[in-house]
Amino acid sequence: MPQTDQNATGQQFTLAHGDQRAVVVELGAALRRYTAGDRPVLDGFAADQPITGGRGQLLVPWPNRIRDGRYHWHGEDRQLPLTEPRRGNAIHGLLRWTSWQPQQQEDDRVVLAATLWPQPGYPFHLDLRAQYALGPTGLSVTVTARNLSGTAAPYGVGQHPYLTVDTQPVDAALLTVPARRRLRTDERGIPLGSEEVQGTPYDFRGPRPIGSLRLDTAFTDLDPGADGRTVVRLAHPSGEYGTDLWLGEGARVVQVFTGDTLAGPERRRGVAVEPMSCPPDAFRSGTDLVALAPGMHHVFRWGVTPWRV
């Protein structure tokens, strides 16, 4: 498997299948790049530049935010580092800035592994595996966690890819999100409750342009297809091509982010479609939070299918 030298994001693992190419990096096992033919499917990042906006990153052992970084688990109060200090939240887990090591490598597949060691705020021991594979229908991702601790661990997982269909800004892109509800949030991005999308600007159950709508929104009550997968679609305004992001095993919520808070040219350049196993602040609310028992596994699957009419 071709690899580049060490750089800002570590080893680069290039996958190939037909005219598809994907690049996964050592730093956080992040998905850096994905192309189909001459078309970029993801709005990624350069190998020699810092990762910004969470691009392509794995979010373990929780996705999104925990208010004040505080939670209560099995009789104990815990305090996590406030990694979103401006809003006073702990955000996107603990393994984004660690090295993941290759375990298996083939031309069209790579498996990277990391250990989450017990630490202040999260005194649990997890073994993580992230598999990326290219095939005839696109890219598939499987994240597996195993609890090596002697006690149950609170656990959630997600990922933060940005999709692109060559519309900059994203206003003209056609978005479809088959979800019946969305979470209302406060100014810190913490859920206040949920509401039906019908009759609101957040109803994307049929394809329509994003327009000027600012999205940093978790959608729930997802509507799966006949195969059990929920498919979020981003299409070019012409309707001639686009990308489907599917949510499989373990994925119960999808966050859509139009990048309004990003700096400079990254603002509204791509649409983050983030599969998640649980909603924001799940460590506090308990909603869809996994109590991962000692020795047990959790599996999380999602993928991307580029298409053209």
C-alpha positions as CSV (number, residue, x, y, z in Angstrom):
1,M,0.0,0.0,0.0
2,P,1.5,3.4,-0.9
3,Q,2.4,5.7,2.0
4,T,4.0,9.1,2.2
5,D,6.6,10.2,4.7
6,Q,5.8,11.5,8.2
7,N,4.2,14.9,8.2
8,A,1.7,17.0,10.1
9,T,-0.9,14.1,10.2
10,G,1.5,11.2,10.3
11,Q,1.5,8.2,7.9
12,Q,-0.9,8.4,4.9
13,F,-2.7,5.2,4.0
14,T,-4.0,5.3,0.4
15,L,-6.8,3.0,-0.7
16,A,-7.7,2.3,-4.3
17,H,-10.6,0.6,-6.1
18,G,-11.3,1.2,-9.7
19,D,-11.3,5.0,-10.2
20,Q,-11.8,5.6,-6.4
21,R,-9.1,6.8,-4.1
22,A,-9.2,7.4,-0.4
23,V,-6.6,8.5,2.1
24,V,-6.7,7.8,5.8
25,V,-4.1,9.3,8.2
26,E,-2.3,8.1,11.3
27,L,-3.4,11.2,13.4
28,G,-6.8,10.2,14.9
29,A,-7.4,7.7,12.1
30,A,-9.0,10.6,10.2
31,L,-10.4,10.3,6.7
32,R,-8.4,12.9,4.8
33,R,-9.5,12.5,1.2
34,Y,-11.9,10.6,-1.0
35,T,-12.3,11.0,-4.8
36,A,-14.3,9.2,-7.5
37,G,-12.7,9.7,-10.9
38,D,-11.8,13.4,-11.1
39,R,-14.5,14.5,-8.6
40,P,-13.8,15.2,-4.9
41,V,-16.4,13.5,-2.8
42,L,-15.2,15.0,0.5
43,D,-14.1,18.4,1.4
44,G,-10.9,17.2,3.2
45,F,-7.6,18.6,4.2
46,A,-4.0,18.6,3.1
47,A,-1.5,16.1,4.6
48,D,0.9,18.7,5.7
49,Q,-1.6,21.1,7.4
50,P,-3.4,20.9,10.8
51,I,-6.9,19.4,10.8
52,T,-9.5,22.1,11.3
53,G,-13.2,22.0,11.8
54,G,-13.1,18.3,12.8
55,R,-12.6,17.3,9.2
56,G,-12.8,13.5,8.8
57,Q,-12.1,12.9,12.4
58,L,-13.3,10.0,14.5
59,L,-15.2,11.0,17.6
60,V,-14.6,8.5,20.5
61,P,-15.8,7.9,23.2
62,W,-18.4,10.5,22.6
63,P,-19.5,12.5,19.6
64,N,-20.5,16.2,19.8
65,R,-20.7,18.0,23.1
66,I,-20.9,17.4,26.8
67,R,-22.1,20.5,28.8
68,D,-19.5,21.7,31.2
69,G,-17.6,18.4,30.6
70,R,-19.4,17.0,33.6
71,Y,-21.4,13.8,33.9
72,H,-22.4,11.3,36.6
73,W,-21.7,7.6,36.0
74,H,-22.4,4.7,38.4
75,G,-22.4,6.9,41.5
76,E,-19.4,9.0,40.6
77,D,-19.2,12.6,39.3
78,R,-16.7,13.0,36.5
79,Q,-15.0,16.1,34.9
80,L,-13.6,16.0,31.4
81,P,-11.3,18.6,29.9
82,L,-13.1,21.5,28.3
83,T,-11.9,21.2,24.8
84,E,-14.4,23.8,23.5
85,P,-13.6,26.4,26.1
86,R,-15.5,29.3,24.4
87,R,-18.7,27.4,25.0
88,G,-17.6,25.6,28.1
89,N,-18.0,22.1,26.6
90,A,-16.1,18.9,26.2
91,I,-16.3,18.1,22.5
92,H,-15.7,15.2,20.2
93,G,-14.1,12.7,22.4
94,L,-10.5,11.9,23.4
95,L,-8.7,10.3,20.4
96,R,-8.7,12.9,17.7
97,W,-5.1,13.9,18.4
98,T,-3.5,10.5,19.1
99,S,-1.6,8.1,16.8
100,W,-3.5,5.1,15.4
101,Q,-1.4,2.3,14.2
102,P,-2.0,0.0,11.2
103,Q,-3.0,-3.6,11.9
104,Q,-4.0,-4.8,8.4
105,Q,-3.3,-3.2,5.0
106,E,-4.4,-4.1,1.5
107,D,-4.8,-2.1,-1.7
108,D,-8.5,-1.3,-0.9
109,R,-8.6,-1.7,2.9
110,V,-6.8,-0.6,6.1
111,V,-7.5,-1.3,9.7
112,L,-6.0,1.1,12.3
113,A,-6.0,0.6,16.1
114,A,-5.7,2.8,19.2
115,T,-5.9,2.3,22.9
116,L,-7.9,4.7,25.1
117,W,-6.2,4.5,28.5
118,P,-7.9,5.3,31.8
119,Q,-7.5,9.0,32.6
120,P,-9.0,11.8,34.7
121,G,-12.6,12.2,33.7
122,Y,-12.7,8.9,31.8
123,P,-11.2,6.1,33.9
124,F,-12.0,3.4,31.4
125,H,-9.8,1.3,29.2
126,L,-10.9,0.7,25.6
127,D,-9.4,-1.0,22.6
128,L,-10.5,0.7,19.3
129,R,-10.3,-0.5,15.7
130,A,-11.3,1.6,12.6
131,Q,-11.6,-0.2,9.2
132,Y,-11.9,1.7,6.0
133,A,-12.7,-0.2,2.8
134,L,-13.3,0.8,-0.8
135,G,-15.6,-1.3,-3.0
136,P,-18.0,-1.2,-6.0
137,T,-20.5,0.8,-4.0
138,G,-18.1,3.3,-2.4
139,L,-16.4,3.7,0.9
140,S,-17.4,1.8,4.1
141,V,-16.3,2.5,7.6
142,T,-16.5,0.2,10.6
143,V,-15.5,1.4,14.1
144,T,-15.3,-1.3,16.8
145,A,-14.7,-0.7,20.5
146,R,-14.0,-3.3,23.2
147,N,-14.1,-2.5,26.9
148,L,-10.9,-3.8,28.6
149,S,-12.0,-2.3,32.0
150,G,-13.5,-4.2,34.9
151,T,-16.5,-2.0,35.0
152,A,-19.1,-0.8,32.4
153,A,-18.0,2.3,30.5
154,P,-20.2,5.1,29.0
155,Y,-19.6,5.1,25.3
156,G,-20.6,6.9,22.1
157,V,-19.0,7.3,18.7
158,G,-19.3,9.4,15.6
159,Q,-17.4,10.7,12.6
160,H,-17.1,14.2,11.0
161,P,-16.8,14.0,7.2
162,Y,-17.6,17.0,5.0
163,L,-19.3,16.3,1.7
164,T,-18.9,18.4,-1.4
165,V,-20.7,18.7,-4.7
166,D,-18.7,21.6,-6.2
167,T,-20.9,24.3,-4.8
168,Q,-19.1,27.0,-2.9
169,P,-20.8,28.2,-0.8
170,V,-23.1,25.3,-0.1
171,D,-26.3,27.3,-0.5
172,A,-27.3,25.8,-3.9
173,A,-26.6,22.2,-3.0
174,L,-29.7,19.9,-2.7
175,L,-29.9,18.3,0.7
176,T,-32.1,15.3,1.7
177,V,-32.3,14.2,5.3
178,P,-34.9,11.5,6.0
179,A,-35.6,12.4,9.6
180,R,-38.9,13.3,11.3
181,R,-37.4,15.3,14.3
182,R,-34.6,17.6,15.0
183,L,-33.0,18.7,18.3
184,R,-33.4,22.3,19.4
185,T,-30.2,23.6,21.1
186,D,-29.1,26.5,23.2
187,E,-26.2,28.9,22.3
188,R,-23.7,26.3,23.5
189,G,-25.0,23.6,21.2
190,I,-26.6,21.6,24.0
191,P,-30.1,20.1,23.3
192,L,-33.1,21.7,24.9
193,G,-35.6,19.3,23.4
194,S,-36.8,18.0,20.1
195,E,-39.5,19.0,17.6
196,E,-41.0,17.6,14.5
197,V,-39.4,19.0,11.3
198,Q,-42.7,19.2,9.4
199,G,-43.7,22.8,8.7
200,T,-40.2,24.1,9.8
201,P,-37.2,25.3,7.7
202,Y,-35.5,22.0,8.9
203,D,-37.7,19.7,6.9
204,F,-35.3,18.1,4.3
205,R,-37.3,14.9,3.9
206,G,-37.5,15.8,0.2
207,P,-34.5,17.3,-1.7
208,R,-34.2,21.1,-1.6
209,P,-31.5,23.7,-1.6
210,I,-29.9,24.5,1.7
211,G,-30.1,28.2,0.9
212,S,-29.0,30.6,3.6
213,L,-30.1,28.3,6.4
214,R,-27.4,27.8,9.1
215,L,-27.3,24.2,10.2
216,D,-25.5,22.7,13.2
217,T,-28.4,20.4,13.8
218,A,-28.9,16.9,15.1
219,F,-31.7,15.0,13.3
220,T,-33.4,12.1,15.0
221,D,-36.3,9.7,14.4
222,L,-34.5,8.6,11.2
223,D,-36.4,6.8,8.4
224,P,-34.4,3.8,7.1
225,G,-34.7,2.2,3.7
226,A,-35.6,-1.4,3.0
227,D,-32.0,-2.4,3.8
228,G,-32.2,-0.9,7.2
229,R,-29.9,2.0,6.4
230,T,-30.8,5.7,6.5
231,V,-29.4,7.7,3.6
232,V,-28.6,11.4,3.7
233,R,-28.0,12.8,0.2
234,L,-26.1,15.9,-1.0
235,A,-26.7,16.5,-4.7
236,H,-25.4,19.1,-7.2
237,P,-28.1,21.7,-8.2
238,S,-28.3,20.1,-11.6
239,G,-29.3,16.8,-10.0
240,E,-26.8,15.0,-12.3
241,Y,-24.5,13.8,-9.5
242,G,-24.1,13.7,-5.8
243,T,-23.1,11.7,-2.7
244,D,-25.2,9.4,-0.4
245,L,-24.0,9.0,3.1
246,W,-25.5,6.0,4.8
247,L,-25.9,5.2,8.4
248,G,-25.8,1.5,9.4
249,E,-25.3,-0.6,12.5
250,G,-25.1,1.5,15.7
251,A,-25.8,4.9,14.0
252,R,-28.9,6.5,15.4
253,V,-28.5,10.2,14.9
254,V,-27.1,12.4,12.2
255,Q,-25.7,15.9,12.7
256,V,-25.6,18.3,9.7
257,F,-23.3,21.3,9.8
258,T,-22.9,24.0,7.2
259,G,-19.7,25.3,8.6
260,D,-20.9,28.8,9.5
261,T,-18.5,29.1,12.4
262,L,-15.4,28.1,10.4
263,A,-12.8,30.7,9.5
264,G,-12.0,32.2,6.1
265,P,-12.4,30.1,3.0
266,E,-13.6,27.0,4.9
267,R,-16.8,28.7,5.9
268,R,-19.8,27.1,4.2
269,R,-17.4,25.3,1.7
270,G,-18.7,21.8,2.5
271,V,-21.5,20.2,4.4
272,A,-20.5,18.0,7.4
273,V,-22.8,15.0,7.6
274,E,-21.9,13.3,10.9
275,P,-23.2,9.8,11.7
276,M,-23.4,9.4,15.5
277,S,-24.5,6.6,17.8
278,C,-26.0,9.1,20.3
279,P,-27.1,12.8,20.3
280,P,-25.1,15.7,21.9
281,D,-24.8,15.6,25.7
282,A,-25.7,11.9,25.9
283,F,-23.3,11.4,28.8
284,R,-25.6,13.6,30.8
285,S,-29.0,12.8,29.3
286,G,-28.4,9.1,28.8
287,T,-30.2,9.2,25.4
288,D,-28.9,6.3,23.3
289,L,-25.8,6.1,25.5
290,V,-24.1,2.7,25.4
291,A,-23.2,1.1,28.7
292,L,-20.3,-0.9,27.4
293,A,-19.9,-3.9,29.7
294,P,-16.5,-5.4,30.5
295,G,-15.2,-7.5,27.6
296,M,-18.1,-6.5,25.3
297,H,-17.9,-4.9,21.8
298,H,-19.7,-2.1,20.2
299,V,-19.9,-1.9,16.3
300,F,-20.6,1.3,14.4
301,R,-21.0,1.4,10.6
302,W,-21.4,4.1,8.0
303,G,-20.4,4.8,4.5
304,V,-20.4,7.0,1.4
305,T,-21.7,6.2,-2.1
306,P,-20.9,8.7,-4.9
307,W,-23.4,8.6,-7.8
308,R,-24.0,10.1,-11.2
309,V,-27.1,9.9,-13.3
